[in-house]
Amino acid sequence: LTPDSEIPGTRVMSGIADFGITFSINIFGAPTMDLKGFQELRSNPCQILGASLKILLPTGAYEEDKLINIGSNRLAFKPELGYIIPIQEKWLLELELGMWIFTDNAEFLGQTRKQDPIFASQFHRIRRFKPGFWAAFNANYYWGGSSNLSDEDFQRNSKIGITMVYPFESRHAVKLGFSMGLITETGENFKSFLLAYQILLN
């Protein structure tokens, strides 16, 4: 099974995936605050600019003679900027720009695999009903990722979706979500549903 093979392949495996860590910082608009200050910010939001850096370490299970692996055998970095803009009393606009940067995998089926960055953007139009209760329309678009081994690695995909969070009992919330592919030129095209329960401990 080679990278350009059109023969379907399967592999059953288990193991540890790549370990990820994220660093984030508020550049302006949201200083360190207690619970009361956070609740006041939710009631009267302001412009917020933040930045983050996600790092994936090559700690996952990897076999250099196998095409399908749990780990990627390379470092990956994602710097990202996020900007929240209140546009009306109950409406917020959230924009995010980032990119994935990859180091080389020198043990890819006897070759060295190099991959270009993948650029990513996200857009969220948020409607606030009351503090903690909100709904959003979401869209993203990402492109890039060509490798030196295959022209099919280039990605140009987009998804759209909706999200709603409903709080109750002051420290509890239920999150509902749905997303689907809008443009899918590479990879999987699927619909996803989200149901989550959240609790604030402090």
C-alpha positions as CSV (number, residue, x, y, z in Angstrom):
1,L,0.0,0.0,0.0
2,T,1.7,3.2,-1.2
3,P,0.6,6.9,-0.8
4,D,-0.6,7.1,-4.4
5,S,-2.3,3.6,-4.4
6,E,-6.0,3.5,-5.2
7,I,-6.5,0.1,-3.6
8,P,-8.6,0.5,-0.4
9,G,-6.7,-0.5,2.8
10,T,-7.7,-1.1,6.4
11,R,-5.8,-1.4,9.6
12,V,-6.9,-2.3,13.1
13,M,-4.8,-0.7,15.8
14,S,-4.8,0.8,19.3
15,G,-2.4,3.0,21.1
16,I,-1.6,6.6,22.3
17,A,-2.2,9.5,19.9
18,D,0.0,12.6,19.6
19,F,0.0,14.7,22.7
20,G,-1.2,18.3,22.3
21,I,-0.8,21.4,24.4
22,T,-2.3,24.9,23.9
23,F,-1.0,28.2,25.2
24,S,-3.4,31.2,25.0
25,I,-3.3,34.9,26.0
26,N,-5.8,37.8,25.9
27,I,-4.1,40.7,24.2
28,F,-6.8,43.2,25.2
29,G,-10.4,43.4,26.3
30,A,-10.6,40.6,28.9
31,P,-8.3,40.9,31.8
32,T,-8.0,38.3,34.6
33,M,-11.3,38.4,36.6
34,D,-13.3,36.6,39.2
35,L,-16.7,35.0,38.6
36,K,-18.5,38.2,39.3
37,G,-16.4,40.1,36.8
38,F,-16.9,37.3,34.2
39,Q,-20.7,37.5,34.6
40,E,-20.5,41.3,34.2
41,L,-18.5,40.8,31.0
42,R,-21.1,38.4,29.6
43,S,-23.8,40.9,30.4
44,N,-22.0,43.8,28.7
45,P,-19.4,42.3,26.3
46,C,-16.6,44.4,24.8
47,Q,-14.1,43.9,22.0
48,I,-11.7,41.1,22.8
49,L,-8.5,40.1,20.9
50,G,-6.8,36.9,21.9
51,A,-4.0,34.7,20.6
52,S,-3.1,31.0,21.0
53,L,-0.5,28.5,20.1
54,K,-1.3,24.8,19.8
55,I,1.5,22.3,19.6
56,L,1.2,18.6,18.7
57,L,4.1,16.4,19.8
58,P,5.0,13.2,18.0
59,T,4.2,10.9,20.9
60,G,1.7,8.8,19.2
61,A,2.1,5.2,18.0
62,Y,3.9,5.1,14.7
63,E,5.4,2.5,12.4
64,E,7.4,3.9,9.5
65,D,6.5,1.0,7.1
66,K,2.7,1.5,7.5
67,L,0.7,4.1,5.7
68,I,-2.1,4.3,8.3
69,N,-0.9,5.3,11.8
70,I,-2.3,6.8,15.0
71,G,0.7,9.2,15.4
72,S,2.1,11.5,12.7
73,N,5.8,11.3,13.6
74,R,6.3,15.0,13.3
75,L,5.7,18.3,15.2
76,A,2.8,20.5,14.3
77,F,2.1,24.1,15.4
78,K,-1.0,26.1,15.1
79,P,-0.8,29.9,15.9
80,E,-4.2,31.6,15.9
81,L,-5.8,34.9,16.5
82,G,-9.4,35.4,17.7
83,Y,-11.4,38.6,17.7
84,I,-14.8,39.3,19.2
85,I,-16.7,42.4,18.1
86,P,-20.1,43.4,19.7
87,I,-22.1,44.8,16.7
88,Q,-25.5,45.3,18.5
89,E,-26.9,44.9,22.0
90,K,-27.6,41.2,21.5
91,W,-25.3,40.3,18.6
92,L,-21.6,39.4,18.5
93,L,-19.2,38.7,15.6
94,E,-16.3,36.4,16.2
95,L,-13.5,36.0,13.7
96,E,-10.6,33.5,13.9
97,L,-7.5,33.2,11.6
98,G,-4.8,30.5,12.0
99,M,-2.5,28.1,10.3
100,W,-1.1,24.7,10.8
101,I,2.7,24.4,10.3
102,F,4.3,21.0,10.0
103,T,7.9,19.7,10.4
104,D,9.1,16.9,8.0
105,N,8.4,13.3,8.6
106,A,11.7,11.6,7.7
107,E,10.3,8.1,8.2
108,F,7.3,7.9,5.8
109,L,7.4,4.6,3.9
110,G,11.1,5.0,3.4
111,Q,10.8,8.6,2.2
112,T,10.7,12.1,3.7
113,R,7.3,13.7,3.7
114,K,7.1,17.5,3.6
115,Q,3.8,19.3,3.8
116,D,2.9,23.0,3.2
117,P,1.0,24.9,5.9
118,I,-2.8,24.7,6.1
119,F,-4.5,28.0,6.5
120,A,-7.8,28.2,8.4
121,S,-10.5,30.8,9.0
122,Q,-13.6,30.7,11.1
123,F,-16.7,33.0,11.3
124,H,-19.3,33.0,14.1
125,R,-22.4,35.2,14.2
126,I,-23.7,35.0,17.8
127,R,-27.1,35.9,19.1
128,R,-27.3,36.4,22.9
129,F,-30.6,35.9,24.6
130,K,-29.4,36.4,28.2
131,P,-26.1,35.8,29.9
132,G,-25.0,32.3,29.2
133,F,-27.9,31.6,26.8
134,W,-26.8,32.0,23.2
135,A,-27.0,30.6,19.6
136,A,-24.6,31.0,16.8
137,F,-24.2,30.4,13.0
138,N,-20.8,29.1,12.3
139,A,-18.7,28.7,9.1
140,N,-15.1,27.8,8.4
141,Y,-12.8,27.6,5.4
142,Y,-9.4,26.0,5.2
143,W,-6.9,25.5,2.3
144,G,-3.4,24.3,1.6
145,G,-1.4,21.3,2.8
146,S,0.2,20.1,-0.4
147,S,2.9,17.6,0.2
148,N,6.0,16.6,-1.9
149,L,4.6,13.1,-2.3
150,S,1.1,13.6,-3.6
151,D,-1.0,16.3,-5.3
152,E,-4.1,14.9,-3.6
153,D,-2.9,16.3,-0.2
154,F,-4.0,19.8,-1.1
155,Q,-7.2,20.8,0.9
156,R,-9.9,23.3,0.1
157,N,-12.9,22.6,2.4
158,S,-15.6,24.5,4.2
159,K,-18.2,23.6,6.8
160,I,-21.3,25.5,8.1
161,G,-23.3,24.8,11.3
162,I,-25.3,26.0,14.2
163,T,-24.6,25.9,18.0
164,M,-26.8,26.7,21.0
165,V,-26.0,26.8,24.7
166,Y,-28.8,26.8,27.3
167,P,-27.8,27.4,31.0
168,F,-29.8,26.3,34.0
169,E,-29.4,26.1,37.8
170,S,-26.7,28.9,37.5
171,R,-23.8,26.5,37.0
172,H,-25.1,24.0,34.5
173,A,-25.6,24.2,30.7
174,V,-26.5,22.0,27.7
175,K,-24.9,22.5,24.4
176,L,-26.5,21.4,21.1
177,G,-24.8,21.6,17.7
178,F,-25.0,20.6,14.0
179,S,-22.5,21.0,11.2
180,M,-22.2,19.8,7.6
181,G,-19.9,20.2,4.6
182,L,-20.4,23.2,2.3
183,I,-17.3,22.6,0.1
184,T,-15.5,19.3,0.3
185,E,-12.8,18.8,-2.3
186,T,-10.7,16.5,-0.2
187,G,-11.2,14.2,2.8
188,E,-14.5,13.2,4.4
189,N,-17.8,14.9,3.8
190,F,-20.1,14.2,6.7
191,K,-22.8,15.7,8.9
192,S,-22.1,15.9,12.7
193,F,-24.3,16.4,15.7
194,L,-23.2,17.6,19.1
195,L,-24.8,17.1,22.5
196,A,-22.8,18.2,25.6
197,Y,-23.4,18.9,29.3
198,Q,-21.3,21.5,31.0
199,I,-20.8,22.3,34.7
200,L,-18.9,25.2,36.3
201,L,-17.1,23.9,39.4
202,N,-15.8,27.2,40.8
